[in-house]
């Protein structure tokens, strides 16, 4: 019980240090409404999981809670997207974390695409669950990749060095040869090595019992086959606790309720009898150029259409003025 307690205390210190840094950087603005209020709002945001939005990657991946919060924010913000490429998913990740490393996105995409080209389209659900495994268990998977390479080459996996750096830099994954991709390793021996790794690993690991369950139906497996099995395992997703089940990805009652709360004043305004007619029938409104309702662009494409409509509308207004004179 002492080890989890030390981890919890270390994470509290992480947030305290970050809060103090934020306080010092913004002390002029914070002095207007008080330090006590600042700390209250800061730790409320930590509890709500919004504290990681638009922060640097070193902070986003600093604690397990930060990683869960980022996964949940990514899902809630982009749950309605459909098929995208790896680069497009990376652009979405950078909207939440501007310096998010491309390497992590590529590794997550490789779990889904396997041997396919990296520019192939992926569904949001496939990428999301693969990204969850790669992002949350990143350091663990780097060690697993080293163990897999040792098993392929016949080396003793017990000589693998477990990463202990907390600098936030992710190690380059060993290049897996074609033989390793096709043949794989014996599943039972691979699990024994993983079980030993989980016992001594510094970072988060999936529950060994669930890993054993995911490997129970195969005799041999490849590295990316193992990652795919983890990403599709219902129990591992539940144990991590960041995302809903695959069938419920489109349902987010809390977010829908918040959007309804924000839109409710506008909906009520639109339902006021005679308000719209009185505005459109006024002499001032008749002089205004007609505009089509602005289209909401997808998050990964620039809004060229709205600017084009504005330009055309302005040009039509100038022509009308010239004809009247």
N, C-alpha and C positions, 0 to 999 in steps of 0.2 A: 504493500500500500504506500510505501514511502516514495517510490519512483513516480507514480502519477501525481502525488502531491507536489513534488519538486517541479514537475513539468507545469502544473497549474500555476505555481508561484512565478515561474519564469515568464509565463505568458502574461500574467498581470503586470509584471515589471515592463514587459514590452509595450503594453498600452500606456502605462504611466510615463515611460520615457517619451513615447510619441506625443502624448498629450502635452507634456511640458515643452517639447520642441515646437508644437503648434502654437502654444501659448506665447513663447518667446518670439516666434516669427510674426505673430499677428497681435502683439501686445497693444498697439495703438487702437486698433478696432475693438479688441476685447475689453479694454479699459472703459469703454462707453457703457457696457451693460454688466460688467462684473465678472470676476474670475470664477466665483461659485457657479454662476449660470453657465459659463463656458464648460467647466468640468461636467456639469449635469448633462448638457447637450452632447458632449463628446461621448460619454459612456452610455447614454441612451442610443446613440448611433451605433456603438459597438454591439449593444444587445440586439438592435434591429437589423444589423448586418449591412448598413449603408455606409459604414465608415471606410470601406475599401474602394468606393467609387472614385474614379479619376486619380487614384493614388499611384505612386511608383511601384514597379513590380516587386522590388525588394520588400516592401511592406505588405503587398497583397499575398505573398507566399510565406510570410514570416511565421504564421501560426496556423494550426489546423482550423481554427474558427474563421480566420481570414480566408482560407481556401474554400471552405464550405460557403461562406458568404458570397464570395466571388462567383462560384458555380451557380448559386441560387440567383444572383443578380443577372448573370448571363442568360439563364433560362427564362427568367421573368421578362426581361427586356426584349428578347428576340424569339420567343416561343412560336410566333406566327410565321416565321420565314419558312421557305420550302427547300428547294434544291440549290446549293451553292458549292463553289469550288473551295479548295483549301485557302487560297489567297483572300477570298471574300469573307470566309469565317475569321481569318486573321484580322481583317479590317474591323469586323464587329468587336472582336476582343480588344482591339486598340481604342475603340470608342470608350471602353470602360477603364482601360489601363494603357495609356499612350505608349509605354515602352515595353509592352508585352513581347517576349522573345518569339521570333518566328520559329525557332527550333522546336519549341513545345507544340506549336500548332502543327508542324510537319509530322512530328511523332504521333500525334493523335490521329491525323489523317491517314497515316500509314497503317494504323490498326484497322481502319475501315476499308481502305483501298487495297491492302495487301500488295499484289503484283501489278495492279492497275496504275496508270499514269496519275501523277499528282494533280493534274488539272481536271480530273473527272469530277462530276457532280456527286454530292453526298446529301442525303436527307438530314434534316436538323436533328432528328432523334438519334440516328446512327452516330453522327459526329459528336453530339452532346455527351452520350454515355461513354464513348471512347475517350473524349477529352476529360471527362470526370476522372477516369482511372489514371490517365497519363498525368494530369495536373496534380491531383491530390497525393498520389503515390509515386511521384517523380523520382525521388532519391532511391526508394525501394526498387523501382523498376530498373534503374541503372545498375544496381547490384545484381538483380536477377539476370540481366543481359550478360554480365560478366560470368556468372555461374553457368549460364547456358553455353557460352563459348567454351568454358573449361570442360564441360561434359562432352561437347562435340569433339574436342581435341584430345580427350582422355586424361586430362589433368585432374588433380584432386581439388574439388570445389572448396574445400576448407581453407585453401590458401588465398581465397578471394579477399581483397581488402575492402571493408565496408566504408563508404564515404562518411566522413565526420565533419566536413567543412560546413559552416553555417553562413557562408558568405553569400548564398543565394545563386552561385554560379552552378549551372547544370553541366554535368560531364557529358562528353561526346559518347554516344552509344556505340559499342563495337559494331563494325560492319559485318553482317551475317552473310556468309557465303551461300552459294546456290545449294550446296549439299546440305547445309544446315536447314535451309528453308524447305527442302523437299523431304528429307529423312526425319529430322527432328531427333528427340531424345526420349529415353524411356520415362514414362510419366511417373511411375512410383519412385524411381531414384531422384527425379527432378523435384518431386514433392518433399522428399526427405531433406534435400538441400535447402529448400525454401523454408521448411519448418525450423531448421537450425538458424537460418538467416533471421527469421522473425524473432527468435529468442534473443538475439544479440543486436538487432538493428536499432539505431538511434531514432530513426524517423518513423512515421506512420506506416503500418502494414495492414493489409486486409486480414480479417480473422482466419487463422490457419484452418479451422474446421470447415469454413466456407470454401477456402481454396482447395482443400481435399475433395469436397463435394463437387466442385467445378471440374476436377480432373478425374473423377471416379469412373467415367464412362469411356475413357480413352487409354490405350496402351502406350502410344507414342504421340508426341506433339511437338509442334514448332514453337518458336518464341512468339511470333505474332498470333499463332493459334491460341496460345496461352492468354495473351492480352485480350483477344476477342472473347474468350470464355469468361474472363473477369468482367468485361464491359457488359456482357449480356446476362450476368448472373443476378437474379432478382434479390437474393439474400445479401449480396455484397452491396448493392445499391441501397437497400434498406439500412444496413449497418452503418454506411457512410452518412446517410441522413440528409443529404443536400438536395436531392431531386425526387420528384414523385415517380410512381411507376410509369412505364412507357405509355400505357393507355391513358394516363391522366396528364400528359404533358401540356395539352391545350387548355386545361382547367386550372385557373388560379383565382379562386374566389376573393382572396384578399386584394390582389391587384385590380380585379374587376370592380370591386366595391370602391376602391380608392378612385379609379377613373370615373365611376358613376358619380361619386361625390364631387369631383372637380367639374364635371360637365353639367351637373344638375342646374346651376344658376343659368347657364346658357339655354338649356332646354326649357326652363320655366319662362325665360324671356321670349323665346320663340313662340310660346303658346299664349301670349297676351293678345286678346282680341283686338284687331284693328291696328296693332303696332306696326306690323310689316307693311300693310296697305298704306297707312298714313305716311310712312317714310318714303315708299316708292312713288307715291302720288304727289309728293311735294315738288314745287318748281325747281328747287335746287337739285333734287334727284334726277330730274329729266335732263339736266345739263351734264350729268356724269356719264363717262363712257361706259358702255356695257362691258362687263367682265364675266368670264366663265368662272365657276367656283374653282379655287386652286386645288390641284391634285396633290395628294400626299405621296411623296416619293418613297421608295424603298430605302432602308438605311444604308445601303451600300452603293447607291447611285446618286449623283448630284442632281439638284433640281433645276435642270436646264429649261424645262417646259414653262415654269412660272415666269422666268425672266423673258422668255420669248413672247408670251402673252402680253406682258407689260409693255414691251417694245411695240408690238403691233397696235395695242390700244392707244398709246401715245401718238403714234403716227397717224392713226385714223382721226384723232382729235384735232391734230394740226391741219389735216386736209379739210375738215369741216369748218374750222375757223377761217381758212383762206377763201373757201367758197362763199361764206357769208359776207366777207368784206368785198 
